[in-house]
């Protein structure tokens, strides 16, 4: 199995982003996804900046994929998508069917986690369009993955979201701006104040969700380190690690060690994650649930 | 079709009759299982009910649209394809589908069957719509409730597919088809099971601060003695962010486009939809009657159109939270 660094979902200052990816050059990841998936208004880095980073990472031996926006609203979003598709150097991850429409039959692409690939018929449709890799929707279980693997078209690679706060929803509304009492059109890029998202707790003080602009994520951090042997046995090709603000190098190292040894202990990530661990989706239950180890009873 | 079509919900045969009798141009319904996004206990149609409903609607000149708008997984794929076949056999006027794979099955197996892309298909741009048009020949798209009025106008102008927008009912805050909040908490989502915040996961209890309501253990809200206790749809709960307690995502409220009906007509929207297959026949009758009158008034004199006080009052009475919003159609909401 290969390791992929998923697209950075948060809005970090430009220098922090550059530093993050320059560090990632030395990390044992095989694939790096770059670009803005969440909010088109975030422009600390323009496409040219992402392409410069992409070239640096490619020279260092990483496969680079440029991720497209998940929610297209304004006309400028469509122009941005066209520029991404026309970049001429790196494949694109399609996170909306508009991107599939632009890419279909023209260049190989990755079918991203927001396309809702729930069955083999959709997978084969995407293969016909030119998808060479697909990402399992985060809410699907190991059973569904196994069934999808059995129907997988030839040459199609499978990627699973294995680490990070789960991307759960998108909205027209910016929840970060709403919390701060700001209109979306004058948001002041306040999402930049929360490098791992803005925590929302239930009234009994339990961490529940985090707001990341128009995106809602889980407060818990998905952690499939304990399932790496199962993921390998299921024929998964790539594990996606979603960036968090701190300790990402250690997280990558822990997954690399687990992949090389054929077995991972989730405890290796203790103290290194933004939220409490979860893996419930993988086992077919509520996403927030946590099982301590492979097939063992819930903790 | 003359003018804009009024599409109303039918969660049961009495609701279907209420919609047709009060002026719906079309009703939409689902089978009694997880193949549609309102898979609630006691709701929806078996084969016999569907046949009876279709007969009732067709005899009175109304169309019947069948929603198969959840995402089938391989283990149960055949249940969805069977539902497509049954719908074709029953003679529905269109299928409302979300899943691209199921759309392909329907287009190949029943090439004459009219296809609508469900709101759960999350298509917000002319390009996404063009994909489904070119691949499967869809004739209508239901837009997610995330676009501003100006953006809806642009989509309508850029596609030759008919555009349907939500006119009234519970407001989905998230992009439909891309919200996993419900499965994160309960294991069941609109995409997988046709259920959001499912009733089987709701737990009520009395706490020190009032009536507590949980979804599978997650505290969604606490209602004081004088507060009406609403259903715990999890995006409309009260949560604490940076020390402040409130409706972090959205208040309990309903969408209503009454105020901008002339604008929607003028921009070329083909159909307006009422949400609420889970609501009572009385609700369906009330909302259908008001929107029928409003649409007719708007068609007759768009320039002079103004929502009548009795319409607004009637809709307010049945609205969630007894209040309404234009939602994302109005930029300030976003």
HADDOCK unambig.tbl for C-alpha pairs under 7 A between the chains (distance, minus, plus):
assign (segid A and resid 72 and name CA) (segid B and resid 124 and name CA) 6.28 0.50 0.50
assign (segid A and resid 72 and name CA) (segid B and resid 125 and name CA) 6.47 0.50 0.50
assign (segid A and resid 73 and name CA) (segid B and resid 124 and name CA) 6.46 0.50 0.50
assign (segid A and resid 73 and name CA) (segid B and resid 125 and name CA) 6.80 0.50 0.50
assign (segid A and resid 73 and name CA) (segid B and resid 147 and name CA) 6.37 0.50 0.50
assign (segid A and resid 73 and name CA) (segid B and resid 151 and name CA) 6.82 0.50 0.50
assign (segid A and resid 74 and name CA) (segid B and resid 151 and name CA) 6.64 0.50 0.50
assign (segid A and resid 97 and name CA) (segid B and resid 128 and name CA) 4.95 0.50 0.50
assign (segid A and resid 98 and name CA) (segid B and resid 125 and name CA) 6.95 0.50 0.50
assign (segid A and resid 98 and name CA) (segid B and resid 127 and name CA) 4.75 0.50 0.50
assign (segid A and resid 98 and name CA) (segid B and resid 128 and name CA) 3.90 0.50 0.50
assign (segid A and resid 101 and name CA) (segid B and resid 127 and name CA) 6.39 0.50 0.50
assign (segid A and resid 101 and name CA) (segid B and resid 128 and name CA) 6.55 0.50 0.50
assign (segid A and resid 101 and name CA) (segid B and resid 131 and name CA) 5.28 0.50 0.50
assign (segid A and resid 114 and name CA) (segid B and resid 178 and name CA) 6.83 0.50 0.50
assign (segid A and resid 118 and name CA) (segid B and resid 71 and name CA) 6.15 0.50 0.50
assign (segid A and resid 118 and name CA) (segid B and resid 72 and name CA) 6.29 0.50 0.50
assign (segid A and resid 118 and name CA) (segid B and resid 73 and name CA) 5.26 0.50 0.50
assign (segid A and resid 119 and name CA) (segid B and resid 72 and name CA) 6.44 0.50 0.50
assign (segid A and resid 119 and name CA) (segid B and resid 73 and name CA) 4.94 0.50 0.50
assign (segid A and resid 119 and name CA) (segid B and resid 74 and name CA) 5.27 0.50 0.50
assign (segid A and resid 120 and name CA) (segid B and resid 74 and name CA) 6.67 0.50 0.50
assign (segid A and resid 121 and name CA) (segid B and resid 101 and name CA) 4.53 0.50 0.50
assign (segid A and resid 122 and name CA) (segid B and resid 100 and name CA) 5.69 0.50 0.50
assign (segid A and resid 122 and name CA) (segid B and resid 101 and name CA) 3.97 0.50 0.50
assign (segid A and resid 125 and name CA) (segid B and resid 101 and name CA) 6.93 0.50 0.50
assign (segid A and resid 139 and name CA) (segid B and resid 180 and name CA) 6.77 0.50 0.50
assign (segid A and resid 139 and name CA) (segid B and resid 183 and name CA) 6.89 0.50 0.50
assign (segid A and resid 144 and name CA) (segid B and resid 73 and name CA) 6.77 0.50 0.50
assign (segid A and resid 144 and name CA) (segid B and resid 74 and name CA) 6.95 0.50 0.50
assign (segid A and resid 147 and name CA) (segid B and resid 74 and name CA) 5.96 0.50 0.50
assign (segid A and resid 147 and name CA) (segid B and resid 75 and name CA) 6.86 0.50 0.50
assign (segid A and resid 148 and name CA) (segid B and resid 74 and name CA) 6.52 0.50 0.50
assign (segid A and resid 168 and name CA) (segid B and resid 179 and name CA) 5.77 0.50 0.50
assign (segid A and resid 168 and name CA) (segid B and resid 180 and name CA) 4.90 0.50 0.50
assign (segid A and resid 168 and name CA) (segid B and resid 181 and name CA) 5.80 0.50 0.50
assign (segid A and resid 169 and name CA) (segid B and resid 174 and name CA) 6.28 0.50 0.50
assign (segid A and resid 169 and name CA) (segid B and resid 178 and name CA) 5.75 0.50 0.50
assign (segid A and resid 169 and name CA) (segid B and resid 179 and name CA) 4.32 0.50 0.50
assign (segid A and resid 169 and name CA) (segid B and resid 180 and name CA) 6.12 0.50 0.50
assign (segid A and resid 169 and name CA) (segid B and resid 181 and name CA) 6.83 0.50 0.50
assign (segid A and resid 170 and name CA) (segid B and resid 174 and name CA) 5.48 0.50 0.50
assign (segid A and resid 170 and name CA) (segid B and resid 175 and name CA) 5.59 0.50 0.50
assign (segid A and resid 170 and name CA) (segid B and resid 178 and name CA) 6.79 0.50 0.50
assign (segid A and resid 170 and name CA) (segid B and resid 179 and name CA) 6.88 0.50 0.50
assign (segid A and resid 171 and name CA) (segid B and resid 146 and name CA) 6.59 0.50 0.50
assign (segid A and resid 171 and name CA) (segid B and resid 173 and name CA) 6.20 0.50 0.50
assign (segid A and resid 171 and name CA) (segid B and resid 174 and name CA) 4.25 0.50 0.50
assign (segid A and resid 171 and name CA) (segid B and resid 175 and name CA) 5.26 0.50 0.50
assign (segid A and resid 172 and name CA) (segid B and resid 146 and name CA) 4.78 0.50 0.50
assign (segid A and resid 172 and name CA) (segid B and resid 328 and name CA) 6.42 0.50 0.50
assign (segid A and resid 172 and name CA) (segid B and resid 334 and name CA) 5.72 0.50 0.50
assign (segid A and resid 173 and name CA) (segid B and resid 334 and name CA) 3.98 0.50 0.50
assign (segid A and resid 174 and name CA) (segid B and resid 334 and name CA) 6.31 0.50 0.50
assign (segid A and resid 175 and name CA) (segid B and resid 249 and name CA) 6.34 0.50 0.50
assign (segid A and resid 179 and name CA) (segid B and resid 248 and name CA) 6.63 0.50 0.50
assign (segid A and resid 183 and name CA) (segid B and resid 332 and name CA) 6.58 0.50 0.50
assign (segid A and resid 184 and name CA) (segid B and resid 334 and name CA) 6.02 0.50 0.50
assign (segid A and resid 199 and name CA) (segid B and resid 241 and name CA) 6.26 0.50 0.50
assign (segid A and resid 200 and name CA) (segid B and resid 239 and name CA) 6.13 0.50 0.50
assign (segid A and resid 200 and name CA) (segid B and resid 240 and name CA) 5.56 0.50 0.50
assign (segid A and resid 200 and name CA) (segid B and resid 241 and name CA) 4.76 0.50 0.50
assign (segid A and resid 201 and name CA) (segid B and resid 239 and name CA) 5.61 0.50 0.50
assign (segid A and resid 201 and name CA) (segid B and resid 240 and name CA) 5.02 0.50 0.50
assign (segid A and resid 201 and name CA) (segid B and resid 241 and name CA) 6.44 0.50 0.50
assign (segid A and resid 202 and name CA) (segid B and resid 219 and name CA) 5.71 0.50 0.50
assign (segid A and resid 202 and name CA) (segid B and resid 220 and name CA) 6.59 0.50 0.50
assign (segid A and resid 202 and name CA) (segid B and resid 239 and name CA) 4.92 0.50 0.50
assign (segid A and resid 202 and name CA) (segid B and resid 240 and name CA) 6.13 0.50 0.50
assign (segid A and resid 203 and name CA) (segid B and resid 219 and name CA) 6.57 0.50 0.50
assign (segid A and resid 203 and name CA) (segid B and resid 239 and name CA) 5.90 0.50 0.50
assign (segid A and resid 203 and name CA) (segid B and resid 240 and name CA) 6.28 0.50 0.50
assign (segid A and resid 285 and name CA) (segid B and resid 187 and name CA) 4.86 0.50 0.50
assign (segid A and resid 286 and name CA) (segid B and resid 183 and name CA) 5.64 0.50 0.50
assign (segid A and resid 286 and name CA) (segid B and resid 184 and name CA) 5.02 0.50 0.50
assign (segid A and resid 286 and name CA) (segid B and resid 185 and name CA) 5.36 0.50 0.50
assign (segid A and resid 286 and name CA) (segid B and resid 186 and name CA) 4.90 0.50 0.50
assign (segid A and resid 286 and name CA) (segid B and resid 187 and name CA) 3.73 0.50 0.50
assign (segid A and resid 287 and name CA) (segid B and resid 183 and name CA) 6.37 0.50 0.50
assign (segid A and resid 287 and name CA) (segid B and resid 184 and name CA) 4.00 0.50 0.50
assign (segid A and resid 287 and name CA) (segid B and resid 185 and name CA) 6.39 0.50 0.50
assign (segid A and resid 287 and name CA) (segid B and resid 187 and name CA) 6.52 0.50 0.50
assign (segid A and resid 288 and name CA) (segid B and resid 184 and name CA) 5.49 0.50 0.50
assign (segid A and resid 288 and name CA) (segid B and resid 185 and name CA) 6.09 0.50 0.50
